């Protein structure tokens, strides 16, 4: 009887131990799910839409490489190196102007609206370049496209950094460079028939209007930067965007991390004048 009682007790203790182990395993599984990395697939569509801006940057840089000769013949400035140089460089001049205002626009109206705003001159400028009958019209169209090019890439880098999960932020950041290269290659490939087909160069400019329209349209359904929303005092909207980007389990931790970052930025805020006076200036002088 004692032996039987001992066996029953041992069996009961053994089952209790198994239950305890199963509970510990379940606890660690739940904790792992809550503290693990969020799904990268939730934020990927938003990143892909944003990188269309980088694609357009590369496309407009390369669109005149294969088509410049045909453009000069059709518009009557063939042989004028000055005019040809202006057609190429006016786009970069517009990009310089656009880049000067890119940060103000992104901080003022938000990242999504900044993307849509940069797409607008790209659509108008590409349409003007595709339909123009004069050098002046081409230069104006290229300048408008350039302003959109200047606004877009800085906002892309900012947007990708603010909506990407930290463990894939570097990978997503490389998408902007890849998209720029794809844009350059795409422009070169599309421009190949320009020397054989009359007026093909106009098609090359019309093609660029479609990705710009896609960017403007799909950005309407993309997530806004939670970082920007929190800066504007819209904490509830920031949480909703984090849920869209990371999933519900990671919202609280993402908000806490963002608030900690905000406090750090307030403490470490540095003005431009601090570079020429104060301890920053003294530190720079000591380095010499």
N, C-alpha and C positions, 0 to 999 in steps of 0.2 A: 504493500500500500504506500509505503513511504517512497519507494522508487517511482510508482505511478504518479504520486503527487508531485514529486520532484520533476518528472518529465512534463507534466502539465504546466507547472510553473515556468519551467525553462522555455516551453513552447510559447507561453503567453509573453514572457519577457522578450523572446526572439521576435515575435510579431510586433510588439511595441517598438522594438529597436528598428525594425524595417519601416514601420510607419513614420518614425522620427526621421529616418534617413530620407524617405520619400518627401516628407514635408520640407526638409532642408534643401533638397534638390529643386522642388517646386519654387521655393523662396528665391533661390539663386537664379532660376530661369526667368522668373518675373522681374527680379532686380536687373538682370542682364538686359532684358528687353527694354526696360525703362531707361537704363543708364548707357545703353549701347548707342551706336551711331544711327542717325535717322536714315531713311531710305533716300538714296541719291536720285532715284527715278522721279520723285515728286518735284524736285526743282529743275530737272533737266529740260523739260519743255520751255520753261521761262528763259533759261540760259540760251537755248537754241534760237528763240525768237530775238533775243537781244543781239546775238552775234551776227544777225543779218546786217546790222549796221556796219560791222567790220568787213563783211563780204562786200558791201557797197563801196566802202573805202578802197579796197583793193581793186574792185572792178573799174571804178572811175579813174584810178591811177593808170590802168593799163588799156583803157578803151581806145585811146588815140594812137597807140603804138602801131597797130596794123592799119588803121583807117586814116591816118593823117594825110597821106598822099592823095587819097580819094577825096577827102574833105577839101583840101587845098585846090584840087582841080574843079570841083563842083562850085565852090564859093568864090573862085577867081583870085586866089592869092598864091598860086603855085609859083615856087621859086623865091618867095619872100621868106627868108629865114626868120625875120622879126615877127611876122604874122604867125608863122608856124610855132615859134617859141612861145608866143602869147597864148595860143590855143592850149598848149601843154601846161604852161605855168600859171595861167589865170585861175585854174582850179585850186592850185596850192595857195595862191593869194587869198582866195575865199576861205580856204581851210584855216588859214592863220586868223582871219577875222572871226570866224565861228568859234575857234578855240578860245579866244579871249573872253567870250561870254558863256562858254559851256558850263563852267562851275556855277555861275550866278543863276543860270536857267535851271540846272538840276536841283539846286537848293531852293529855288523860288517856287517852281511849279511841280516838282517831283521828278523822279526818274522816268516813269512811264510817259508822262507828258513831254518830257525832254526828247525821248525817242521819237514820239509822234511829230514833234516840232522839227526835228532834224530831217525827218522823212519828207516833209512838205516841200522845202526848197529843192530836194533831190528829184521829186516828181516833176515840179514845175521846170526846173533847170534842164532835166533830161528831155522833157517835151519840147522846150524851146530849141535845144540843140538839134533835135531830130527833125524839126520842121523849118528851121531858119534857112533863109536864102542869102544871107550876108555874113561877113566876118563879125560885125558888131553883135548880131544876134547870137552867134556861136560863143563869143566871149562872155556875153551876159549870162547865157545859159550855163557855161562852165563855172562862172563865178558863183552863181546861185547854188549849183551842185556842191561847190567847194565849201560854202558856209555850212551846209548840212554835214559834210565830211568832217569839218572842224568840231561841230557840236557832238557828233555821235561817239567816236572812239573813247574820249575821256569818260563819258557817261557809261559806256559799256564796261570799262574797267571797274568803275565805281559800283555799278549794279551787280556785276558778277561777284565782287568781293562781299557785298552786303546780303545777297540772297542765297549764296552757296553754303551748304554744310561745310564745316571747317575741314573735315577729313578728305574732301574732294575739291577744295577751293583752288589748289594749284592746278589740278587737272582741268577744271572748268576755265581757269584763267588762260590756259594754253589754247582753248577753243577760239579765242579772239584772234590769235596769231594765225592759226590754221585757216580760219575763215577769210582773213585778209589774203593769204596765199591762194586760196581757192578762187577768190574774186579776181586776182591778177591772172591766174591761169585761164579762168573762164572767159575773161575779156580777150585774151590772146587767141583762144580757140574760136570764139564767135567772130572775131575780126578777120580770120583767114580768108574767107571768100570776098572780102571787100575789094581786092584788086581785080577780081574777075567779074563781079556782078555790080553793075551801076546802081548807086543809091543804097548799097548794102550797109554803108556806114550809118545811115539813118536808122536801120533796124537795130544796130548795135546800141544806139542810144535809147530807142524805145524799150528794148529788153530790160534796161536798168530801172525803168519806172515800175516794173512789176514787183521786184523784191522790196522796193521802197513802199509800195502800197501794201504789201504783205506785212511789213514791219509795223506800219501805222495801224493796220486793222487788228492784228493779233496782239499787239501790245495793249489794246483795250481790254483784253481778257487775261493778261498776265498779272502777276503779283507786283504790288508796289513794294518798294524797299521798306522793311520794318524799321530800319535804322532812321530813315528820313521821317517816317510817321511818328516815331517816338520823339524825335527832335521837335516836331510840330505839336507835341502834346496829345497825340491821338493814340493813346496806349491800347485802347480796345481794338482799333483797326490794326495796330501792329501785331497783336496776338492773333487776330484772324488771318493775317498774311503769313505768320509763322506756322500756323496750323496747316495752311495750304502748301507751304514749302517743305516743312519738316515732319508733319504729322502731330496729332494731339498730344502724344506722350512727351514730346520734347519742347513744348511751348514755354512752360514755366522756366526750365533751365536756360532756354535761349533768351528769354526776357531778362532773367537775372544776370546773365553774362553781358547783355547789352547795356543794362543799367550800370553795371560795374565799369564797363568801358566808358560810358558817358561821364561817370564821376571822375575817372582817370583823365579824360580829356579836359574837364573843367579845371582840374588841379594843375595839369601840365600845359595849359594854354600858353602859347608863346606868340607875341606880336612881332611883326616884321622889324619894328624899331629896336627890339631886344637884341637883334643881331649886331647893332652898332653901339649899344650902350648896355650897362648892367653886367651881370656875371657871365652871360654868354659871350659878350665882346671880350671881356678880360680872359676868359678861357681860350678863345681863339687866338688872342695875342700871345698867350703863354706857349701855345703850340709852335709859334715861330721863334 
